[in-house]
Amino acid sequence: MEPLPPPRPTRSPGPRPVADLLCLQSILYVLCNDIAWQPLPPELGFDSGQTCWRRLERWQRAGGLRPAEPNPSRRAERGRPPRLVQGMRGRLPHPREEGGADTGPSPVDPGGRRAADKRASCSRRSSANTAPTNRTPYWHKKLAGIADAFARDGFTITPKLDIRRQGEHRPEDAREGDAAHREALRILRGARNAMTRQHRLTRGMDEYRLRDVLLVALNGYFEGKATSETLNGDGKNDILLRIGDRNVLIVECNLWRGSAAMEPAMDQLLRYIDNGTRRAALVVFFRSNNTAPLIAGAVTAIKAHPNHDATDLTDSDGQWSFTIRGNGTPGPAPRAEVTFLPIVVA
């Protein structure tokens, strides 16, 4: 973005000006949300609306953003549109045009603000006879076009209008992964409760059909991000929830075959865990009228596993969380969070 805006004056009094990229993000936020310049939320990192409006006005006087290539027609010959915009005049509305119908009144034009308030009052009085004009879809379409132009150059625009390189890891990615993991466990607990209440629907189902019920529940919330029999680590996972390029959760499903079968099940789950996948769930289906001692035996067997480190019972809700050491193949052995979720079926 640095070579696109017009150059600043060589000498200008006052403090150091706000970065052009931050002003562009603020302008895009105003256009996308169809708001005035004054209420730009500072908690999202935006500067004042007056600063952004003045920067937009200076860019318009200078002819808008400059082309990123000396000859934009070369991109057209390759079947690609020009980068971003060739000029902002005529594309972004000027804030002084009668108070800025599209971007709100100018923060330094009280008369324009009064005119805008008067027009809004007249619009409310006539709303019974005329349908209101909704310009939000237009700005969504405009922002989608700008995002596509950035994507062709290897950048992406986040929902908060941050511009980053594609695949670049940020701290918020880890926070989003934690939130998605908690939501996935919540969906699995909800599916467990429904399967237990409506046990007739699961009567006679084998392990794979029971797994598919959980897969449908996860995909109903995560919009198809969960897959089955997906290669990861040293084998095919029963359920893999992957968002973007990050593994959020690996689920291993088994029918209860006794406490002795828990150690092989844990060993199989550990083969899928690596330095990029540190959250897993072991789902065991029980078919019994008295499951309490069986579940207690399963928990005891997991604690007795050689790689067991710790047990977390702070948020049980019918599930148990364990810290398990990975096998260290490949690389150093990571510590993984494994959730044990028993499900009683008919």
C-alpha positions as CSV (number, residue, x, y, z in Angstrom):
1,M,0.0,0.0,0.0
2,E,2.9,2.4,0.6
3,P,3.4,3.5,-3.0
4,L,-0.3,3.9,-3.8
5,P,-1.4,7.1,-1.9
6,P,-0.2,10.5,-3.1
7,P,3.0,11.7,-1.4
8,R,2.6,13.9,1.7
9,P,3.9,17.5,1.7
10,T,7.6,17.7,2.3
11,R,7.2,20.1,5.2
12,S,4.1,20.2,7.4
13,P,3.8,21.6,10.9
14,G,2.3,19.6,13.8
15,P,2.8,16.0,15.0
16,R,3.6,13.1,12.8
17,P,0.7,12.3,10.5
18,V,-1.4,9.1,10.9
19,A,-0.4,6.2,8.7
20,D,-2.1,6.0,5.3
21,L,-3.0,2.4,5.9
22,L,-4.8,3.2,9.1
23,C,-6.8,5.9,7.4
24,L,-7.7,3.6,4.5
25,Q,-9.0,1.0,7.0
26,S,-11.1,3.7,8.7
27,I,-12.5,4.8,5.3
28,L,-13.4,1.2,4.4
29,Y,-15.1,0.8,7.8
30,V,-17.2,3.9,7.2
31,L,-18.2,2.7,3.7
32,C,-18.9,-0.9,4.7
33,N,-21.1,0.0,7.8
34,D,-22.7,3.0,6.2
35,I,-22.1,5.2,9.2
36,A,-21.1,8.8,9.8
37,W,-17.5,9.9,10.3
38,Q,-17.8,10.9,13.9
39,P,-18.7,7.5,15.5
40,L,-15.6,5.6,14.3
41,P,-15.0,3.2,17.2
42,P,-11.5,3.9,18.8
43,E,-11.5,0.4,20.4
44,L,-11.0,-1.1,17.0
45,G,-7.8,0.9,16.5
46,F,-9.3,3.5,14.2
47,D,-8.2,7.2,14.3
48,S,-10.6,10.1,14.6
49,G,-13.2,10.6,11.9
50,Q,-12.0,14.1,11.2
51,T,-8.5,13.0,10.5
52,C,-9.7,10.3,8.1
53,W,-12.1,12.7,6.3
54,R,-9.3,15.2,5.8
55,R,-7.0,12.5,4.4
56,L,-9.8,11.4,2.0
57,E,-10.3,15.0,0.9
58,R,-6.5,15.4,0.3
59,W,-6.4,12.1,-1.7
60,Q,-9.4,13.3,-3.8
61,R,-7.7,16.7,-4.6
62,A,-4.5,14.8,-5.6
63,G,-6.5,12.6,-8.0
64,G,-7.0,9.5,-5.8
65,L,-4.8,6.5,-5.3
66,R,-2.1,6.1,-7.9
67,P,-1.8,2.9,-10.0
68,A,0.5,0.2,-8.5
69,E,2.0,-0.5,-12.0
70,P,3.3,2.0,-14.6
71,N,1.0,0.5,-17.3
72,P,-2.3,-0.8,-15.9
73,S,-3.3,-2.1,-19.3
74,R,-0.7,-4.9,-18.9
75,R,-2.9,-6.4,-16.2
76,A,-5.9,-6.1,-18.5
77,E,-4.0,-8.1,-21.1
78,R,-3.6,-10.9,-18.6
79,G,-7.3,-10.8,-17.9
80,R,-6.9,-9.2,-14.5
81,P,-8.5,-5.9,-13.4
82,P,-6.4,-3.0,-12.2
83,R,-5.3,-3.2,-8.6
84,L,-7.5,-1.6,-6.0
85,V,-8.8,1.6,-7.6
86,Q,-7.2,3.9,-10.2
87,G,-8.8,7.0,-8.7
88,M,-11.0,7.7,-5.7
89,R,-12.9,10.6,-7.3
90,G,-16.3,9.4,-8.4
91,R,-15.9,6.2,-6.5
92,L,-15.9,7.3,-2.8
93,P,-18.4,10.0,-2.0
94,H,-17.0,13.3,-0.9
95,P,-17.9,14.2,2.7
96,R,-18.9,17.8,1.8
97,E,-21.5,16.8,-0.8
98,E,-24.6,18.0,1.2
99,G,-23.4,16.4,4.4
100,G,-22.2,13.2,2.8
101,A,-25.4,11.1,2.2
102,D,-23.4,7.9,1.9
103,T,-20.7,8.5,4.5
104,G,-22.5,10.8,7.0
105,P,-22.1,14.5,7.7
106,S,-18.7,16.2,7.7
107,P,-17.3,16.4,11.3
108,V,-16.1,20.0,10.6
109,D,-19.2,21.2,8.8
110,P,-22.0,22.0,11.3
111,G,-24.2,23.3,8.6
112,G,-24.0,20.0,6.7
113,R,-24.8,18.2,10.0
114,R,-27.9,20.2,10.5
115,A,-28.9,19.6,6.8
116,A,-28.4,15.9,7.3
117,D,-30.5,15.9,10.5
118,K,-33.2,17.8,8.6
119,R,-33.2,15.3,5.7
120,A,-33.4,12.4,8.2
121,S,-36.4,14.0,9.9
122,C,-38.1,14.4,6.6
123,S,-37.3,10.9,5.6
124,R,-38.9,9.6,8.9
125,R,-42.1,11.6,8.3
126,S,-42.4,10.2,4.7
127,S,-41.4,6.6,5.5
128,A,-45.1,5.6,5.4
129,N,-45.3,6.5,1.7
130,T,-41.8,5.8,0.4
131,A,-39.6,2.8,1.0
132,P,-36.2,3.6,2.6
133,T,-33.1,3.3,0.4
134,N,-30.6,0.7,1.7
135,R,-27.1,1.4,0.4
136,T,-25.5,-1.2,2.6
137,P,-25.5,-4.0,0.0
138,Y,-23.7,-1.6,-2.4
139,W,-20.9,-1.0,0.0
140,H,-20.7,-4.8,0.8
141,K,-20.3,-5.4,-3.0
142,K,-17.7,-2.6,-3.2
143,L,-15.7,-4.0,-0.3
144,A,-15.9,-7.5,-1.8
145,G,-14.3,-6.2,-5.0
146,I,-11.5,-4.5,-3.0
147,A,-11.0,-7.7,-1.0
148,D,-10.7,-9.7,-4.3
149,A,-8.1,-7.3,-5.6
150,F,-6.1,-7.7,-2.4
151,A,-6.4,-11.5,-2.6
152,R,-5.0,-11.6,-6.1
153,D,-1.9,-9.9,-4.7
154,G,-1.5,-12.3,-1.7
155,F,-3.3,-10.2,1.0
156,T,-6.6,-10.7,2.9
157,I,-8.9,-8.3,4.7
158,T,-10.2,-9.5,8.1
159,P,-13.7,-8.8,9.5
160,K,-12.1,-6.0,11.5
161,L,-10.6,-4.6,8.2
162,D,-7.1,-5.4,9.1
163,I,-4.9,-6.1,6.0
164,R,-2.5,-9.0,6.3
165,R,-0.6,-11.5,4.2
166,Q,-2.5,-14.7,3.4
167,G,-1.5,-17.4,5.8
168,E,0.1,-15.0,8.3
169,H,-0.3,-16.1,11.9
170,R,-1.5,-13.5,14.4
171,P,-2.3,-13.8,18.1
172,E,-6.0,-13.5,17.4
173,D,-5.8,-16.7,15.4
174,A,-5.0,-18.6,18.6
175,R,-7.9,-16.9,20.4
176,E,-10.2,-17.9,17.6
177,G,-8.9,-21.5,17.7
178,D,-9.6,-21.6,21.5
179,A,-13.2,-20.3,20.9
180,A,-13.8,-22.8,18.1
181,H,-12.5,-25.7,20.3
182,R,-14.9,-24.7,23.1
183,E,-17.8,-24.5,20.7
184,A,-17.0,-27.9,19.2
185,L,-17.0,-29.5,22.6
186,R,-20.3,-27.8,23.3
187,I,-21.8,-29.1,20.1
188,L,-20.6,-32.7,20.9
189,R,-22.2,-32.5,24.4
190,G,-25.5,-31.3,22.9
191,A,-25.4,-34.2,20.4
192,R,-24.6,-36.6,23.3
193,N,-27.7,-35.4,25.2
194,A,-29.9,-35.7,22.2
195,M,-28.7,-39.2,21.4
196,T,-29.2,-40.3,25.0
197,R,-32.8,-38.9,25.2
198,Q,-33.8,-40.3,21.8
199,H,-32.0,-43.6,22.2
200,R,-34.4,-45.4,19.9
201,L,-33.0,-43.6,16.9
202,T,-29.5,-45.0,17.6
203,R,-30.6,-48.6,18.3
204,G,-28.6,-51.0,16.2
205,M,-26.2,-48.4,14.8
206,D,-22.6,-49.5,14.5
207,E,-19.6,-47.3,15.4
208,Y,-19.4,-45.6,12.0
209,R,-23.1,-44.6,11.9
210,L,-22.9,-43.2,15.4
211,R,-19.8,-41.2,14.4
212,D,-21.7,-39.8,11.4
213,V,-24.4,-38.4,13.8
214,L,-21.7,-36.4,15.5
215,L,-20.3,-35.3,12.2
216,V,-23.6,-34.0,11.1
217,A,-24.0,-32.0,14.3
218,L,-20.6,-30.4,13.9
219,N,-21.1,-29.5,10.3
220,G,-24.5,-28.0,11.1
221,Y,-22.6,-25.4,13.2
222,F,-19.2,-25.1,11.5
223,E,-20.7,-25.2,7.9
224,G,-18.9,-28.2,6.5
225,K,-15.5,-27.7,8.2
226,A,-15.6,-31.2,9.8
227,T,-14.6,-34.2,7.8
228,S,-14.3,-38.0,8.4
229,E,-11.6,-40.4,7.5
230,T,-9.2,-37.6,6.8
231,L,-5.4,-38.2,6.7
232,N,-3.6,-36.3,9.5
233,G,-0.5,-37.5,11.4
234,D,0.0,-41.2,11.1
235,G,-3.4,-42.2,10.0
236,K,-7.0,-41.4,9.1
237,N,-9.0,-39.5,11.8
238,D,-12.6,-40.4,12.6
239,I,-13.5,-36.7,12.7
240,L,-11.2,-33.8,11.9
241,L,-12.4,-30.2,12.4
242,R,-10.2,-27.9,10.4
243,I,-10.8,-24.1,10.0
244,G,-8.6,-22.4,7.5
245,D,-5.2,-24.1,7.8
246,R,-5.5,-24.9,11.5
247,N,-6.7,-28.2,13.1
248,V,-9.1,-27.3,15.8
249,L,-10.1,-30.7,17.0
250,I,-9.5,-34.4,16.3
251,V,-12.2,-36.9,17.4
252,E,-11.6,-40.7,17.8
253,C,-14.8,-42.7,18.2
254,N,-15.0,-46.2,19.7
255,L,-17.5,-48.6,21.1
256,W,-16.9,-49.7,24.7
257,R,-15.0,-53.0,24.7
258,G,-13.7,-52.9,28.3
259,S,-11.0,-51.1,30.2
260,A,-8.2,-53.0,28.6
261,A,-9.2,-51.4,25.2
262,M,-8.7,-47.8,26.5
263,E,-4.9,-47.9,26.2
264,P,-4.8,-49.0,22.6
265,A,-7.5,-46.3,21.8
266,M,-5.3,-43.6,23.5
267,D,-2.2,-44.9,21.5
268,Q,-4.2,-44.6,18.3
269,L,-5.3,-41.1,19.2
270,L,-1.7,-40.0,20.0
271,R,-0.6,-41.0,16.5
272,Y,-2.7,-38.2,15.1
273,I,-1.3,-35.5,17.5
274,D,1.6,-33.4,16.4
275,N,3.0,-29.9,17.0
276,G,0.1,-28.4,15.0
277,T,-2.7,-30.5,16.5
278,R,-2.9,-30.4,20.3
279,R,-6.6,-30.8,21.0
280,A,-8.3,-34.1,20.7
281,A,-11.4,-35.9,22.0
282,L,-12.0,-39.6,22.7
283,V,-15.7,-40.5,22.3
284,V,-16.8,-43.9,23.7
285,F,-20.3,-45.2,23.1
286,F,-21.7,-47.3,25.9
287,R,-24.6,-49.8,25.6
288,S,-25.5,-50.7,29.1
289,N,-28.2,-50.0,31.7
290,N,-25.6,-49.3,34.4
291,T,-22.8,-47.1,32.8
292,A,-21.5,-45.4,36.0
293,P,-18.9,-48.1,36.9
294,L,-18.0,-48.5,33.3
295,I,-17.2,-44.8,32.8
296,A,-15.3,-44.8,36.1
297,G,-13.2,-47.7,34.8
298,A,-12.5,-45.9,31.6
299,V,-11.3,-42.8,33.5
300,T,-9.1,-44.9,35.6
301,A,-7.6,-46.6,32.6
302,I,-6.8,-43.2,31.0
303,K,-5.1,-42.0,34.1
304,A,-3.0,-45.2,34.1
305,H,-1.7,-44.6,30.6
306,P,2.1,-44.1,30.5
307,N,1.8,-40.7,28.8
308,H,-0.8,-39.3,31.2
309,D,0.4,-36.0,32.9
310,A,-2.6,-34.4,34.6
311,T,-6.4,-34.5,34.9
312,D,-8.6,-31.4,34.8
313,L,-12.0,-31.6,36.5
314,T,-12.8,-27.9,36.6
315,D,-15.4,-28.1,33.8
316,S,-16.8,-31.6,33.9
317,D,-20.4,-31.5,32.6
318,G,-20.2,-35.2,31.8
319,Q,-16.7,-34.9,30.3
320,W,-13.1,-35.3,31.5
321,S,-10.0,-33.4,30.3
322,F,-6.6,-34.9,30.5
323,T,-3.1,-33.6,29.6
324,I,-1.3,-36.3,27.6
325,R,2.3,-36.3,26.3
326,G,2.6,-36.9,22.6
327,N,4.9,-39.5,21.2
328,G,7.3,-37.0,19.6
329,T,7.0,-38.3,16.1
330,P,8.1,-36.1,14.3
331,G,9.8,-33.5,16.4
332,P,9.6,-32.9,20.1
333,A,6.8,-34.5,22.1
334,P,4.0,-31.9,22.5
335,R,1.5,-32.0,25.4
336,A,-2.0,-32.4,24.1
337,E,-5.4,-31.8,25.7
338,V,-7.5,-34.9,25.4
339,T,-11.2,-34.7,26.3
340,F,-13.0,-38.0,27.2
341,L,-16.7,-37.9,26.3
342,P,-18.9,-40.9,27.1
343,I,-22.2,-41.3,25.2
344,V,-24.9,-43.8,26.3
345,V,-26.8,-45.2,23.3
346,A,-29.3,-48.0,22.9
